[in-house]
Amino acid sequence: MTNSSNFPRILFLFSDTGGGHRSAAEAIIEAIYLQYGHHFNIQMVDIFKKCAPLPLNYMPELYPKMVKVPQAWGLGYKMTNSYRRARFITASSYLYVRRSVQKMVRQNPCDVIVSVHPLAAAPILRVLGKNRPPFIVVVTDLVSTHALWYHHHTDLCLVPTEIARQRAIDFGMNAQKVRVVGLPVSDRFCSPPGDAFIIKQKLGWPGHLPVILLVGGGEGMGPLEKTATAIDAARLPAAMVIVAGRNLKLKERLQSKNWQIPTYIYGFIKKMPEFMRGADILVTKAGPGTISEALNAGLPMVIYSRLPGQEDGNVAYVVSEGAGYWAPNPAKTVEVISNWLNHPEQRKQAVQACLKLAKPQAARQIAQIIIDEYLPQALHRTDEISPHKSWGNQ
Ligand code: UDP
């Protein structure tokens, strides 16, 4: 009989501040299961919910409000973005979070830690001390990565792009510890395109119309409503699918409108891979998760907003490679979509540009690194593998 308490234990640190950290962690976990089976004890811990006292434990709820003032967010990003300042922030908050971090570590003993959040490494490495499990960071920003991602004591730092690798080194990381793998997305974004007509029909959308998919990250951020209204007013020959994410008020407002073109409104959906594979054009904020998923799904995009500082590089990355356009106002969004609808060959070129930037192996590669390099005992395991050291119990 299989005793799962003997399985190697992997602790994933993330937070529901936005949707991207969770998606990345889930993509890696999916890749572990796909390649190695379910012989692991995997825990996902929201670092704000479990490692921070009041009011920081409400960060997932506060985050959408904080990014509502993008200029302030951008200023904060800029002012803190050096290794020294990043360490100052984490050092000065340490006393405040120490007890909660100690408790989380005690409750989640493990053999390897994988963090997909920039704020986890400093306090958790400090609490763990020298005798600790390996600590791997998977950076989930694409280009303009913040100094907080690059704690020098992490054992391995996996980054999505060459630019992110260079930044890691510029922030003082040992180059030997940094590897470019891509941003992990679920396998379901990466399979062959399939018949769009059938996918659309299965989702309850008109199979014969191009579908414009509008997404504002996990929290329904950016001028989603204004942009959708402009597309509708232009009466483009297409259907609109609007994903409001966790923004329930936005969803209700959108549902109460009379739309001229076929329009389908959703809250937070679990079927993003199917939605992206059924859609023809994506309108999105510059979230790294959504962008990477769209690249892998071969879905050209119009980026309608970005968080200053943090997401600036993402826009340049997409636009310079021809995978999409920057449209800072609804009129520009309508212009780009209309052009793609009138010139399908141009949209097809953008599809090819997306696929060129895609890194469909990223999640699997990260899974292989975690298991092959840090949990080799899992490769030779029988059900009687040796009991764990309890790292967190010291
Ligand atoms: N997402 C989702 N369902 C939704 C809205 C968003 O699964 O209804 C996912 C999306 O596929 C992506 C993530 O949430 O993986 C958003 O990440 P991104 O980095 O684009 O933006 P964030 O929300 O983190 O700012």
Boltz pocket constraint, residues with backbone or C-beta under 6 A from the ligand:
constraints:
  - pocket:
      binder: B
      contacts: [[A, 17], [A, 18], [A, 19], [A, 20], [A, 21], [A, 23], [A, 24], [A, 140], [A, 215], [A, 216], [A, 217], [A, 218], [A, 219], [A, 243], [A, 244], [A, 245], [A, 246], [A, 267], [A, 268], [A, 269], [A, 270], [A, 272], [A, 285], [A, 286], [A, 287], [A, 288], [A, 289], [A, 290], [A, 291], [A, 293]]
      max_distance: 6.0
